[in-house]
Amino acid sequence: MNIWEIFKRLLPYVRPYRSQIVLALFLTLLGALTAQVNPIVLRYTVDTIQGMLDKGWGVKNGALLLGEISLILFAKEVINTFIVFGQRYYGEKIRIQVSSELSQTAVDRILSYGLGFYSDNTNQKGKLQTRIDRGVESLTKLIQNFFIDILPLSANAIVALIIMFSANVYVGSIALGILPVYFWVSYRQAEKLQGVRRKLKTQRENKSSGLINLIESVLVIKSFVREKFEGKRQYQLQLDLMESQLKTRRTNFFFDGIKSFIEQIGIVLIIILTAYLVLDQQMSIGAIMFHILLFNNVSAPIRQLHRIYDEMNDALTYSEGFFDILDDARAVETGGDYIPDRIKGDIELDDVSFTYPNGTKALYNISMKIKAGQTVALVGLSGAGKSTLINLLVRFYPPNSGKILLDGIPLDRYDLPELRGDLGMVLQKNHIFKGSIAENIRYGAMEASYDEVVEAARQAYLHEQIMELPEQYETDAQMLSGGQQQRIAIARLFLKNPSVIFLDEPTASLDAIATEQIKNSLDAIKQGRTVVVISHSLSQIIDSDCIYVMKKGHLVEQGTHAELYDMQGTYREIFDASARSLNLDKIARTLEKD
């Protein structure tokens, strides 16, 4: 993206604040005019004093002049204070408002994306956060530079150039001639840094992502005593980043020195030319200071140009990543407009295949039927495709081929919010939000009353444990144990009261007593609902109406527990292995003694 393309993309975010922009531009023009007062007053003062000295006048004769000058400069400073305040305030206000709009747009956009977007390696949460944060920061800095720096300085320089040319064409030509040379050097500087900035962007994303992964895996790191190994890996990322940063600084220092030299050449040429014209009696002595101060007004944006160029190039670099997030149309979840009165729960898959966005083939030609009100179990070893199948049924991903029907209607015709509003999920690991227990349970039904939240907690066998806490339902939910957090997820399910329920290892993190309690609760909520359950626990699947056995993405067997057990196939292997792992023979002998 070039700078003009960025401004075009920013235009919709800036347009609502055009009245503030007009006011900022008006103040900018006033500021540019007041900035020329000092050179004009200085020339008038020097020339007038020179005339007084030629006449032999002293301080008494010049008192009126000093009073006039003081009054003009004081009034100018008072006026300029209000102008600068207004200009900076409205410029900053526009920046903050646009920053808020950009951030919210990014949030709304990524919330509209399907899971395929997040499973992409380039969209890991650390990298994604860096791209959004740095993108918004650099784009809003661009707006800030435009309204607070570039516009005032440019207006100041243009007005100063006009006055210089009106006073003397030759002096104005020197000032004008310096600008393109300076801009060319700045352009070369930006060109040199373009590749480095892109590298810096990637390194910053990797460093941010690496640090987040480090924190999340700290238990594993400490259990394997890999602190030094991980420290060295992070240090290498830091060294690579530091080298790129130093290269950026070296380049900046070199080109900034050249630009400073060019600016000083301009000042020297103006001093020499104005001194010659004074000696040739073509202008007064005051004109020397007059033109030098005006050239300072012209060169002010030049002195700021390297900083502005740096930030503009940051905007060019990070805006691409930011707008790539906004423009990823393929990631947007698409649904239909069909809204049923109530989902019954008849599910049919017809020759469904699916491959993840990263290229991993997960499902091959899956066909099955689940009748409304049935409890169906998906059984298979890890990696068989069970969780992937549920992800397709909830439409987190669309299948690559085949059809999925819900109550006889293709799943892609359903309105997504309405569809998911009548589906319930309990996963092996459920996310607990920062907030109280009550707030987390109420996530299942945001309008639920306190009594309804309590009832849901009772059904999940969590209420008594909550009441033992000092702050009870106001306790921070993230401070609970893993098993208690799992019960919160189940309480959400009771509160949501969906027609179709998907259970993916719902009791995996619970102890035996809690597992029995939750099983009783789940058995109660299953009544009259379609339930699809994934579990390695025999108690969760053995009494299912139908069991589908999966192996490496294929559907290999189906039937009741008794039918599958007699087949002597994959299910029998899994069942026997589970029985051996649980020492069922020894447990049975123990029970026989009782």
C-alpha positions in Angstrom: 0.0 0.0 0.0 1.2 3.5 -0.7 0.3 6.6 1.4 -2.6 7.6 -0.9 -4.2 4.2 -0.7 -4.0 4.4 3.1 -5.6 7.8 3.1 -8.4 6.4 0.9 -9.0 3.6 3.4 -9.0 6.0 6.3 -11.4 8.4 4.6 -14.6 6.5 5.8 -13.3 6.7 9.4 -12.4 10.4 9.2 -15.5 11.6 7.2 -17.9 11.7 10.3 -15.6 14.3 11.9 -15.4 16.7 8.9 -16.7 19.7 10.9 -13.8 19.2 13.3 -11.4 18.8 10.4 -12.6 22.1 8.8 -12.1 23.9 12.1 -8.6 22.3 12.4 -7.8 23.5 8.9 -9.0 27.0 9.7 -6.9 27.2 12.8 -3.9 25.8 10.8 -4.2 28.7 8.3 -4.4 31.2 11.2 -1.4 29.6 12.8 0.6 29.8 9.6 -0.1 33.5 9.3 0.7 34.3 12.9 4.0 32.4 12.5 5.2 35.1 10.1 4.7 37.9 12.5 8.1 37.5 14.2 10.2 37.9 11.0 8.1 40.9 9.8 8.4 42.6 13.3 12.1 41.8 13.5 12.8 43.4 10.1 10.8 46.5 11.0 12.5 46.7 14.4 16.0 46.4 13.0 15.4 48.8 10.1 13.7 51.4 12.4 16.5 51.2 15.0 19.1 51.5 12.4 17.4 54.7 11.2 17.2 56.1 14.7 20.9 55.4 15.2 21.7 57.1 12.0 19.9 60.2 13.3 21.7 59.9 16.7 18.5 59.1 18.7 18.7 57.2 22.0 16.5 55.1 24.3 14.1 57.9 25.0 13.3 58.3 21.4 12.8 54.5 20.9 10.6 53.9 23.9 7.4 54.2 21.8 8.9 51.7 19.3 9.7 49.2 22.1 6.2 49.6 23.4 4.6 48.9 20.0 6.8 45.9 19.4 6.1 44.5 22.9 2.3 44.9 22.4 2.3 43.3 19.0 4.4 40.3 20.0 2.5 39.8 23.3 -0.8 39.9 21.4 0.5 37.6 18.8 1.6 35.1 21.5 -1.7 35.2 23.3 -3.6 34.6 20.0 -1.1 31.9 18.9 -1.6 30.1 22.3 -5.3 29.7 21.6 -4.7 28.7 18.0 -2.1 26.1 18.9 -4.3 24.7 21.7 -7.4 24.5 19.4 -5.4 23.0 16.6 -3.7 20.3 18.7 -6.9 19.6 20.7 -9.0 19.0 17.6 -6.2 17.1 15.9 -5.8 14.9 18.9 -9.6 14.5 19.3 -9.9 13.3 15.7 -7.0 10.9 16.2 -8.6 9.4 19.4 -12.0 9.1 17.7 -10.6 7.4 14.6 -8.4 5.1 16.8 -11.6 4.0 18.6 -13.4 3.4 15.3 -10.5 1.4 13.8 -10.1 -0.7 16.9 -13.8 -1.5 17.1 -13.9 -2.3 13.4 -11.1 -4.8 13.9 -12.8 -6.4 16.9 -16.2 -6.6 15.0 -14.4 -8.0 12.0 -12.5 -10.8 13.7 -15.6 -11.8 15.6 -17.4 -12.3 12.3 -14.7 -14.8 11.1 -14.9 -18.5 11.3 -12.4 -20.8 13.1 -10.5 -21.3 9.8 -9.2 -17.8 10.2 -7.8 -18.5 13.7 -6.2 -21.8 12.7 -4.0 -20.1 10.2 -0.4 -19.9 11.4 -0.2 -16.2 10.5 -3.2 -15.4 12.7 -1.9 -16.8 16.0 -3.2 -14.7 18.8 0.1 -13.0 19.6 0.7 -12.1 16.0 -2.9 -11.0 15.5 -2.7 -8.8 18.6 0.5 -7.2 17.4 -0.9 -6.6 13.9 -4.0 -4.9 15.3 -2.3 -2.9 18.0 0.6 -1.7 15.9 -1.8 -1.1 12.9 -4.1 1.1 14.8 -1.2 2.9 16.5 0.6 3.6 13.3 -2.6 4.7 11.4 -3.7 7.0 14.1 -0.1 8.5 14.3 -0.5 9.2 10.6 -3.6 11.1 11.3 -2.0 12.9 14.2 1.0 13.8 12.1 -1.2 15.1 9.3 -3.4 17.4 11.5 -0.9 18.3 14.2 2.5 18.3 12.4 2.3 18.1 8.6 -0.6 20.5 8.0 0.7 23.3 10.3 4.3 23.0 9.2 3.4 22.8 5.5 1.1 25.8 5.7 3.7 27.7 7.6 6.4 26.8 5.0 4.1 27.8 2.1 3.2 31.2 3.6 6.9 31.8 4.4 7.9 31.0 0.9 5.3 33.3 -0.6 6.6 36.2 1.6 10.2 35.4 0.7 9.4 35.4 -3.0 7.5 38.7 -2.6 10.4 40.2 -0.8 13.1 38.9 -3.1 12.9 36.3 -5.9 16.5 35.2 -5.6 16.3 34.5 -1.8 13.0 32.7 -2.3 14.5 30.6 -5.1 17.3 29.4 -2.8 14.8 28.3 -0.2 12.7 26.6 -2.8 15.7 24.9 -4.4 16.7 23.2 -1.2 13.4 21.5 -0.7 13.5 18.9 -3.6 17.0 17.9 -2.7 15.9 17.3 0.9 12.8 15.4 -0.1 14.9 13.2 -2.5 17.3 12.3 0.3 14.3 11.5 2.6 12.8 9.3 -0.2 16.1 7.4 -0.5 16.1 6.9 3.3 12.6 5.5 3.2 13.5 3.2 0.3 16.5 1.8 2.1 14.4 1.1 5.2 11.4 -0.5 3.5 12.7 -4.1 3.6 14.0 -3.7 7.1 10.7 -2.4 8.4 8.9 -5.4 7.0 11.4 -7.7 8.7 11.0 -5.7 12.0 7.2 -6.2 11.7 7.6 -10.0 11.5 10.2 -10.1 14.3 8.0 -8.1 16.6 5.0 -10.4 15.9 7.2 -13.5 16.6 8.5 -12.0 19.8 5.0 -11.1 21.0 3.7 -14.5 20.1 6.7 -16.3 21.6 6.2 -14.5 24.9 2.5 -15.4 25.1 3.3 -19.0 24.3 6.0 -19.0 27.0 3.6 -17.8 29.7 0.9 -20.3 28.6 3.3 -23.2 28.7 5.2 -22.3 31.9 4.0 -25.4 33.8 5.4 -27.7 31.1 8.7 -25.7 30.9 9.2 -26.0 34.6 8.2 -29.7 34.8 10.9 -30.5 32.2 13.4 -28.0 33.6 13.6 -26.2 30.2 13.9 -22.6 31.6 17.4 -22.1 30.1 16.5 -23.5 26.8 13.4 -21.3 26.4 15.3 -18.3 27.8 18.0 -18.8 25.0 15.3 -19.2 22.4 13.6 -15.9 23.5 17.0 -14.2 23.7 17.8 -15.2 20.1 14.5 -13.6 19.0 15.5 -10.5 20.9 19.0 -10.5 19.3 17.5 -10.7 15.8 15.1 -7.9 16.6 17.9 -5.8 18.1 20.0 -6.2 15.0 17.2 -5.0 12.7 16.5 -2.1 15.1 20.2 -1.1 15.0 20.3 -1.3 11.2 17.3 1.1 11.2 19.0 3.5 13.5 22.3 3.4 11.5 20.5 4.2 8.3 18.5 7.0 10.0 21.6 8.6 11.5 23.4 8.6 8.2 20.6 10.1 6.2 19.7 12.6 8.9 23.3 13.9 8.9 23.0 14.5 5.1 19.7 16.3 5.5 21.1 18.5 8.3 24.0 19.4 6.1 21.7 20.3 3.2 19.6 22.5 5.5 22.7 24.3 6.8 23.9 24.9 3.2 20.6 26.7 2.5 21.1 28.9 5.6 24.6 29.8 4.6 23.6 30.6 1.0 20.8 32.9 2.2 23.1 34.7 4.7 25.7 35.3 1.9 23.1 36.4 -0.7 21.2 38.8 1.7 24.5 40.2 3.0 25.5 40.9 -0.6 22.2 42.6 -1.4 22.5 44.7 1.7 26.0 45.8 0.7 24.7 46.5 -2.8 21.9 48.6 -1.1 19.1 46.5 -2.6 17.7 45.7 0.8 17.9 46.8 4.4 20.0 45.2 7.2 16.7 44.0 8.8 16.1 41.9 5.7 19.0 39.6 6.7 17.3 38.4 9.8 13.9 38.6 8.1 14.9 36.1 5.5 16.8 33.8 7.9 13.7 33.6 10.2 11.5 33.0 7.2 13.8 30.2 6.0 13.6 28.7 9.5 9.8 28.6 9.0 10.4 26.9 5.6 12.9 24.4 7.0 10.8 23.5 10.1 8.9 20.8 8.3 12.2 19.6 6.8 13.7 19.2 10.3 10.6 17.2 11.3 10.5 15.2 8.1 12.7 12.4 9.2 10.5 11.7 12.2 7.3 12.0 10.2 8.8 9.8 7.5 9.6 7.1 10.1 6.1 7.1 11.4 4.6 7.2 7.9 6.6 4.2 6.9 5.5 2.4 10.0 2.0 3.2 8.9 2.8 1.8 5.4 4.2 -1.4 7.0 1.6 -2.1 9.6 -1.4 -0.8 7.8 -1.0 -3.6 5.2 -1.2 -6.2 8.0 -4.1 -4.4 9.7 -6.2 -4.0 6.5 -5.4 -7.6 5.5 -7.3 -8.6 8.6 -10.2 -6.4 7.7 -10.2 -7.5 4.0 -10.1 -11.3 4.6 -13.5 -11.9 3.0 -12.9 -15.7 2.8 -12.8 -15.9 6.6 -16.2 -14.3 7.1 -18.8 -16.8 8.4 -21.6 -17.0 6.0 -25.1 -18.3 6.7 -28.5 -18.2 5.3 -31.7 -16.5 6.3 -33.7 -19.5 7.4 -35.0 -19.1 11.0 -36.9 -22.1 12.4 -39.5 -21.8 15.2 -37.7 -24.5 17.1 -35.0 -26.9 16.1 -36.1 -30.5 16.4 -32.7 -32.2 16.1 -32.9 -34.5 13.1 -29.3 -34.5 11.7 -28.1 -36.1 8.5 -24.6 -36.1 7.0 -24.3 -37.2 3.3 -20.8 -38.0 2.0 -19.2 -35.3 4.0 -15.4 -34.6 3.7 -13.4 -31.9 5.3 -9.8 -30.6 5.1 -8.5 -27.9 7.5 -7.2 -24.6 6.0 -3.6 -25.7 6.9 -4.1 -28.8 4.6 -4.7 -31.5 7.2 -7.3 -33.9 5.9 -9.7 -34.7 8.7 -12.9 -36.4 7.4 -13.5 -38.8 4.5 -17.0 -39.4 3.0 -18.9 -39.4 6.3 -22.6 -40.4 6.1 -24.8 -40.8 9.2 -28.3 -40.1 10.5 -29.2 -38.9 14.0 -32.8 -38.9 14.9 -34.4 -36.1 17.0 -34.3 -37.0 20.7 -31.6 -39.6 20.3 -28.3 -39.7 22.2 -25.5 -40.6 19.8 -21.9 -41.3 20.8 -18.8 -40.7 18.7 -16.1 -43.1 19.6 -12.6 -43.4 18.3 -8.9 -42.9 19.1 -7.4 -39.4 19.3 -7.2 -37.9 15.9 -10.1 -39.9 14.5 -12.1 -36.8 13.6 -14.7 -36.7 16.3 -14.3 -33.1 17.4 -13.9 -32.0 13.8 -17.3 -33.6 13.1 -18.9 -31.6 15.9 -17.2 -28.4 14.6 -18.9 -29.0 11.3 -22.3 -29.7 12.9 -22.1 -26.4 14.8 -20.9 -24.8 11.5 -17.6 -23.5 12.8 -16.3 -24.8 9.5 -18.2 -25.6 6.3 -17.5 -29.1 4.7 -15.4 -29.2 1.6 -17.9 -31.6 0.0 -21.1 -33.4 0.9 -24.2 -32.2 2.6 -25.3 -31.6 6.2 -29.0 -31.4 6.9 -30.7 -30.3 10.1 -34.4 -31.1 10.2 -34.2 -31.7 6.5 -32.8 -28.2 5.8 -29.2 -27.7 4.6 -27.1 -26.4 7.4 -25.7 -23.5 5.3 -29.3 -22.1 4.9 -29.7 -21.5 8.6 -29.2 -18.0 10.1 -26.0 -18.6 12.1 -26.9 -16.7 15.3 -30.3 -18.3 15.4 -28.8 -21.8 14.7 -26.2 -21.5 17.4 -28.7 -20.0 19.8 -30.4 -23.4 19.9 -27.3 -25.5 20.1 -25.3 -26.2 23.3 -21.7 -27.2 23.7 -19.7 -28.5 26.7 -16.0 -29.1 25.8 -13.2 -30.8 27.5 -11.7 -27.4 28.3 -14.1 -24.5 28.4 -13.0 -20.9 28.5 -13.8 -19.0 31.7 -14.0 -15.3 31.3 -12.5 -12.7 33.7 -15.3 -11.9 36.0 -17.5 -13.4 38.7 -19.0 -16.9 38.9 -22.5 -15.4 38.3 -21.4 -13.5 35.2 -19.8 -16.6 33.8 -22.8 -18.8 34.3 -25.1 -16.0 33.0 -23.1 -16.2 29.7 -25.5 -19.0 28.9 -28.5 -16.6 29.0 -27.5 -13.0 29.5 -31.0 -12.0 30.7 -31.2 -14.7 33.3 -32.1 -13.7 36.8 -30.0 -14.4 39.9 -32.4 -17.2 40.9 -32.1 -18.8 37.5 -28.3 -18.6 37.8 -28.4 -20.3 41.2 -30.7 -23.0 39.9 -28.4 -23.7 37.0 -25.5 -24.0 39.5 -27.5 -26.5 41.6 -28.2 -28.6 38.5 -24.5 -28.7 37.8 -23.8 -29.7 41.5 -21.8 -26.4 42.0 -24.1 -24.4 44.2 -22.9 -25.8 47.6 -19.2 -25.3 46.7 -20.0 -21.7 45.6 -21.7 -20.9 48.9 -18.6 -22.0 50.8 -16.5 -19.3 49.1 -16.1 -15.9 50.9 -17.7 -13.9 48.1 -19.9 -16.7 46.9 -21.3 -16.0 43.4 -19.2 -12.8 43.2 -16.0 -14.8 43.4 -13.6 -14.5 40.5 -14.4 -17.5 38.3 -10.8 -17.8 37.1 -9.7 -18.6 40.6 -11.7 -21.9 40.7 -10.3 -25.3 40.2 -10.4 -27.0 36.8 -13.3 -29.2 37.8 -15.3 -26.3 39.2 -14.7 -24.3 36.0 -16.0 -27.3 34.1 -19.2 -27.3 36.2 -19.6 -23.6 35.3 -19.6 -24.6 31.6 -22.2 -27.2 32.3 -24.3 -24.7 34.3 -24.2 -22.4 31.3 -25.7 -25.3 29.3 -28.6 -25.7 31.8 -29.3 -22.0 31.6 -29.2 -21.9 27.8 -31.6 -24.9 27.5 -30.8 -25.8 23.9 -32.6 -28.3 21.6 -29.3 -30.0 20.5 -26.4 -30.7 22.8 -22.8 -31.5 21.9 -20.7 -32.9 24.7 -16.9 -33.3 24.0 -15.4 -35.0 27.0 -17.6 -33.1 29.4 -16.3 -34.9 32.5 -12.7 -35.3 31.6 -11.3 -33.0 34.3 -13.7 -34.2 37.1 -13.1 -36.6 39.9 -15.2 -39.8 40.2 -17.9 -38.4 42.5 -18.2 -35.2 40.4 -18.4 -37.3 37.3 -21.3 -39.3 38.7 -23.1 -36.2 39.7 -22.6 -34.5 36.4 -23.6 -37.6 34.6 -26.9 -37.6 36.5 -27.4 -33.9 35.6 -26.6 -34.6 31.9 -29.0 -37.6 31.9 -31.7 -35.2 33.1 -31.0 -32.5 30.5 -30.8 -35.1 27.7 -34.5 -35.8 28.0 -36.3 -34.7 24.8 -33.2 -33.4 23.2 -30.8 -34.6 20.5 -27.4 -35.3 22.1 -24.1 -36.0 20.4 -21.4 -37.0 22.9 -17.7 -37.7 22.6 -16.1 -39.5 25.6 -13.5 -42.0 26.5 -15.6 -42.8 29.5 -17.6 -46.0 29.0 -20.3 -44.7 31.3 -20.9 -41.8 29.0 -21.4 -43.9 25.8 -22.5 -47.4 26.7 -26.2 -46.5 27.0 -26.3 -44.3 23.9 -29.1 -45.0 21.3 -26.5 -45.3 18.6 -22.7 -45.4 18.6 -20.6 -44.3 15.6 -17.0 -45.5 15.5 -14.5 -43.4 13.7 -10.9 -44.2 12.7 -8.5 -41.8 11.0 -11.3 -39.7 9.6 -13.4 -42.6 8.4 -16.7 -43.9 9.7 -16.0 -47.6 10.2 -18.8 -49.0 12.4 -22.2 -48.1 13.9 -24.8 -49.6 16.1 -25.7 -50.1 19.8 -23.1 -51.1 22.4 -24.2 -54.7 22.3 -24.2 -54.9 18.5 -20.7 -53.3 18.2 -19.3 -55.4 21.0 -20.4 -58.6 19.1 -18.8 -57.4 15.9 -15.3 -58.0 17.2 -14.1 -54.9 15.4 -12.6 -51.4 16.2 -15.2 -50.7 18.9 -14.4 -54.0 20.7 -10.7 -53.1 20.6 -11.4 -49.7 22.2 -13.8 -51.2 24.7 -11.4 -54.0 25.8 -8.5 -51.5 26.1 -10.7 -49.2 28.2 -11.7 -52.1 30.4 -8.1 -53.1 30.9 -7.0 -49.6 31.7 -9.8 -49.4 34.4 -8.9 -52.8 35.8 -12.6 -53.8 35.4 -11.8 -57.4 36.2 -10.3 -56.5 39.6 -13.2 -54.0 40.3 -15.7 -56.7 39.4 -14.1 -59.2 41.9 -14.1 -56.5 44.6 -17.8 -55.9 44.0 -18.6 -59.6 44.1 -17.1 -59.8 47.6 -19.7 -57.2 48.7 
